[in-house]
Amino acid sequence: MKITIDVDCTPEEARHFLGLPDVAPMQDEMMAELGRRLKSNLASMDPEILMKTWLPAGLQGLESAQKMFWSQMGQAAARAGKPDKGGGA
């Protein structure tokens, strides 16, 4: 046997019927706080400040990669210019 009961109510009515708390005021407060924090963080996201913060680290990384590349190329060129030590003629 199968019994089906359809209840037509809003989520607020269902929460009240089941004795669950109304969290809408807390959600509104949290969203307002989130909005305030987001606005304050966006103010500190000035592109000029971000570039000054990120660029020096990026340039140092690029410079060290370039030094490593030229060092490897120099070592390869030095090895290519030396005669073979295998005892050949």
Order of alpha helices (4+ residues) and beta strands (2+ residues): alpha-alpha-alpha
